[in-house]
Amino acid sequence: MPEVLIGAFPDVGASYFLSRLPGFFGEYVGLTGARLNGAEMLVFGLGTHFVPSKNLKSLEDALEKTVASFGSPSVATMSMIINKFAQVQVKSDSAYLRLDMINQCFCGESCEEILSSLEHLATQVQEKWVIDAITSMKSANPLGLKIFLRTIREGRSKNIEQCLETEYIAISNLIAGKISHNYYEGARAMLIDKDKKPKWVPSKLEDVTEEMVAKCFSRSFTEDDDWLPLQLPTKTRGTHVRASKL
């Protein structure tokens, strides 16, 4: 989730589902913008099936054959067929296999402490994910990093509705631009001009005060007629829990 690299922070429920990943892996993903592949999505329970591109044609043929022979298949039958072509093994360089080291670094109480732990780890081990994590955090919007750390830590004790509400308030304050214009600077640098050289203000983690972060969670924006409260659907959700395939 690369939102911190474009001036924002992981939202759309990220503080809910990332906070429920093992250990502090959610902090790692959100603060560094690390991307997970299909097998990693499965092992963390974020996906149900992963079929490599090379197997998709064979999967399509198998599904068509089943439909032609038996009509509309059940969910269980569909799942069984998909599993024949699925891949669930993580690569040897996967961050999943470094969870202990990730936990040691990303359990820190502040972004500064987390970054310091990563830099210390870099002096002890030579692994690409460590250098990538340091580079990403130093390139990211400092305010966005601190907003995300707060949302994911609070998200562990909130339900999905509460997480979405908190994220909506924070992103609305960022868009309003009263605290920082980093949201627009990130869009300019990464999406419009594409120079990939955003000029963040503040530019350093230590310059982002607790007061600035707190203002991002203020509900004062609702006093502006241009903003509407978040309205979530009332449809009852199912209770099915997606389990990891590993």
C-alpha positions in Angstrom: 0.0 0.0 0.0 2.0 3.0 -1.3 -0.2 5.8 0.0 2.5 7.2 2.3 4.7 7.7 -0.7 2.1 9.9 -2.5 1.3 12.2 0.4 -1.6 10.3 2.1 -1.7 7.2 4.3 -3.3 3.7 4.0 -7.0 4.1 4.4 -10.1 2.3 3.0 -10.1 0.1 6.1 -6.4 -0.5 6.2 -6.2 0.3 9.9 -8.6 -2.6 10.4 -7.3 -5.3 8.2 -3.6 -4.4 8.5 -3.8 -4.2 12.3 -5.0 -7.8 12.3 -2.0 -9.3 10.5 0.5 -11.3 12.6 2.7 -9.2 14.9 3.6 -5.9 13.5 3.6 -6.9 9.9 0.7 -4.4 9.2 3.0 -1.6 10.4 5.7 -2.8 8.1 3.3 -2.9 5.0 1.7 0.5 5.8 4.8 2.5 6.7 7.0 1.3 3.9 4.5 0.8 1.1 5.8 -2.8 0.7 3.8 -4.8 -1.8 2.7 -8.4 -1.2 2.5 -11.1 -3.9 -0.2 -13.6 -4.2 1.4 -16.3 -2.0 2.0 -13.7 0.7 -1.6 -12.5 0.5 -2.7 -16.1 1.2 -0.3 -16.8 4.1 -1.6 -13.6 5.9 -5.2 -14.5 5.2 -5.8 -11.5 3.0 -6.8 -13.7 0.0 -8.5 -17.0 -0.5 -6.8 -18.3 -3.7 -3.8 -17.5 -5.8 -3.4 -18.9 -9.3 -0.3 -18.0 -11.3 -0.9 -16.4 -14.7 0.6 -19.4 -16.5 -2.2 -21.6 -15.0 -5.2 -19.4 -15.7 -6.0 -20.9 -19.1 -6.0 -24.4 -17.7 -8.2 -23.2 -14.8 -10.6 -21.6 -17.3 -10.8 -24.9 -19.3 -11.4 -26.9 -16.1 -14.2 -24.6 -15.0 -15.8 -24.6 -18.4 -15.7 -28.4 -18.5 -17.3 -28.6 -15.1 -20.1 -26.3 -16.0 -20.7 -28.1 -19.3 -21.0 -31.5 -17.5 -22.7 -30.5 -14.3 -24.2 -27.1 -14.7 -23.6 -24.4 -12.1 -21.1 -25.8 -9.6 -21.2 -25.2 -5.9 -18.8 -23.0 -4.1 -17.1 -26.0 -2.6 -16.6 -27.5 -6.1 -15.3 -24.2 -7.5 -12.8 -23.9 -4.6 -11.6 -27.5 -5.2 -11.0 -26.9 -8.9 -9.2 -23.6 -8.2 -7.0 -25.3 -5.7 -5.7 -27.7 -8.3 -4.1 -24.8 -10.1 -3.2 -22.7 -7.1 0.2 -21.8 -5.8 0.7 -21.2 -2.0 4.5 -21.3 -1.5 6.2 -18.1 -0.5 9.6 -17.3 -2.0 12.7 -17.7 0.1 13.3 -13.9 0.2 9.7 -13.1 1.3 9.3 -10.7 4.2 6.9 -13.2 5.7 10.0 -15.3 6.6 11.5 -12.3 8.3 8.6 -11.7 10.6 10.7 -11.9 13.8 13.0 -9.1 12.6 10.1 -7.1 11.4 8.4 -7.4 14.8 11.6 -6.2 16.5 11.7 -3.1 14.4 8.1 -2.2 13.9 7.0 -2.6 17.5 8.4 0.8 18.2 6.1 3.4 19.8 7.0 6.1 17.2 8.0 6.3 13.6 11.3 7.7 14.7 11.9 4.7 16.9 10.9 2.3 14.1 13.3 4.0 11.6 16.1 3.9 14.1 15.6 0.2 14.7 15.7 -0.5 11.0 18.9 1.5 10.6 20.5 -0.4 13.5 19.4 -3.7 12.0 21.0 -2.6 8.7 24.4 -2.6 10.4 23.9 -6.2 11.5 22.3 -7.9 8.5 22.5 -7.3 4.8 19.1 -7.9 3.5 17.3 -6.0 0.7 14.0 -5.6 2.6 15.7 -3.7 5.3 17.3 -1.2 3.0 14.1 -0.9 1.0 12.2 -0.2 4.2 14.6 2.5 5.3 14.6 4.2 1.9 10.8 4.1 1.6 10.2 5.6 5.1 12.8 8.4 4.4 11.1 9.1 1.1 7.5 9.1 2.4 5.3 11.9 3.7 6.4 12.3 7.4 2.9 13.4 8.4 1.3 10.5 6.6 3.6 8.1 8.4 2.6 9.4 11.8 -1.1 9.4 10.9 -1.0 5.8 9.8 0.9 4.7 12.9 -1.8 6.2 15.0 -4.7 4.7 13.0 -3.2 1.2 12.9 -2.4 1.2 16.7 -5.9 2.4 17.5 -7.4 0.1 14.9 -6.5 -3.0 16.9 -9.3 -2.2 19.3 -11.9 -0.8 16.9 -14.4 -2.5 14.6 -14.4 -1.9 10.8 -17.0 0.9 11.0 -14.9 2.8 13.6 -11.8 2.4 11.6 -13.4 3.7 8.4 -14.8 6.7 10.3 -11.4 7.6 11.8 -9.7 7.2 8.4 -12.4 9.4 6.7 -11.8 12.2 9.2 -8.1 12.1 8.8 -8.1 12.0 5.0 -10.7 14.7 4.9 -8.5 16.9 7.0 -5.5 16.2 4.7 -7.6 17.0 1.6 -8.8 20.3 3.2 -5.1 21.3 3.3 -5.4 23.3 6.5 -2.7 21.3 8.3 -0.4 20.4 5.4 -0.5 20.5 1.6 1.5 17.3 1.3 -1.6 15.4 -0.1 -1.5 17.7 -3.2 2.3 17.8 -3.3 2.4 14.0 -3.4 -0.2 13.9 -6.2 1.8 16.5 -8.1 5.2 14.7 -7.8 4.0 11.1 -8.3 1.0 11.4 -10.5 1.0 14.7 -12.4 4.5 16.0 -13.1 5.9 12.6 -12.2 9.3 14.0 -11.2 9.1 11.7 -8.1 10.6 14.4 -6.0 7.9 15.6 -3.6 8.9 18.5 -1.3 7.2 17.5 2.0 6.4 20.1 4.6 7.5 19.2 7.3 10.2 17.3 5.6 11.4 15.3 8.6 9.7 13.0 11.1 11.1 15.0 14.0 9.4 18.1 12.7 6.0 16.6 12.7 4.5 17.6 16.1 1.9 15.7 18.1 -0.3 18.8 17.7 -0.2 18.5 13.9 -1.1 14.8 14.1 -4.0 15.5 16.5 -5.4 18.1 14.2 -5.7 15.5 11.5 -8.2 13.7 13.7 -10.2 16.7 14.5 -13.9 16.7 13.4 -13.9 20.4 12.7 -14.1 19.8 9.0 -17.8 18.7 9.4 -18.6 22.4 10.1 -17.9 23.1 6.4 -20.9 22.6 4.2 -18.7 21.1 1.5 -18.1 18.0 3.7 -20.6 15.4 4.6 -20.4 12.8 7.4 -19.4 9.3 6.3 -22.4 7.2 5.6 -21.8 3.5 5.8 -24.3 0.9 4.4 -26.5 -0.8 6.9 -26.5 -4.1 5.0 -25.8 -7.0 7.3 -22.4 -8.6 6.5 -21.8 -12.3 6.6 -19.8 -14.0 9.3 -17.6 -16.0 7.0 -13.9 -15.7 8.0 -11.3 -16.1 5.2 -8.6 -18.4 6.4 -5.0 -18.6 5.3 -4.3 -21.4 2.8 -0.9 -22.2 4.4 
